[in-house]
């Protein structure tokens, strides 16, 4: 019985820590007009992915308000 309770406690702690991970999706596609109607999809890591998704169907891309990843991307330059 104690073993089962210990396993359950470890499982709950594992799930709680998994939920606290950073949101890697920086961009949202807002389908429809700019008036707020339509659907939203916030599963794009790059702006290019988002623009490709709204291309031809109407809509625009905006930054994800729930993005918790790094603030800036560092670009490497070759020497």
C-alpha positions in Angstrom: 0.0 0.0 0.0 2.8 2.4 0.9 4.5 1.6 -2.4 1.4 2.4 -4.4 1.0 5.8 -2.6 4.7 6.6 -3.2 4.4 5.8 -6.9 1.2 7.9 -7.2 3.0 10.8 -5.5 6.0 10.6 -7.8 3.7 10.5 -10.8 1.8 13.5 -9.7 5.0 15.5 -9.1 6.2 14.4 -12.6 3.1 15.7 -14.3 3.2 18.9 -12.4 6.7 19.7 -13.5 5.9 18.8 -17.1 3.1 21.4 -17.1 5.5 24.1 -16.1 7.7 23.8 -19.2 8.1 26.8 -21.6 5.8 27.4 -24.5 8.0 27.2 -27.6 5.4 28.6 -30.0 6.2 32.2 -30.7 3.6 33.0 -33.3 -0.2 32.9 -33.6 -2.3 32.8 -36.8 -5.5 34.8 -36.5 -7.9 33.7 -39.3 -10.6 36.0 -40.4 -10.7 39.8 -40.1 -8.8 42.0 -37.7 -12.0 42.7 -35.8 -11.4 39.7 -33.5 -13.7 37.2 -35.3 -12.5 33.9 -36.6 -10.2 31.2 -35.3 -6.7 31.4 -33.7 -3.9 28.9 -34.0 -0.8 29.5 -31.8 1.3 26.5 -32.8 4.0 28.2 -35.0 7.7 28.4 -34.1 8.5 30.9 -36.9 6.8 33.8 -38.5 7.3 32.1 -41.9 5.4 29.0 -40.8 2.5 31.2 -39.6 2.5 33.3 -42.8 2.4 30.1 -44.9 -0.6 28.9 -42.9 -2.7 32.1 -43.5 -1.6 32.5 -47.1 -4.6 32.2 -49.4 -7.1 31.7 -46.6 -7.1 35.1 -45.1 -5.8 36.3 -41.8 -2.7 37.6 -40.2 0.1 36.6 -37.8 0.8 38.0 -34.4 3.1 37.2 -31.5 1.8 34.6 -29.1 0.8 36.4 -25.8 1.6 33.2 -23.9 5.1 32.6 -25.3 7.5 31.9 -22.5 10.7 31.1 -24.4 13.8 33.2 -24.9 13.1 36.8 -25.7 15.5 37.2 -28.6 17.1 34.9 -31.0 20.9 35.1 -31.4 22.2 34.8 -34.9 25.6 33.3 -35.5 27.9 34.9 -37.9 30.6 32.9 -39.7 34.1 34.3 -39.8 
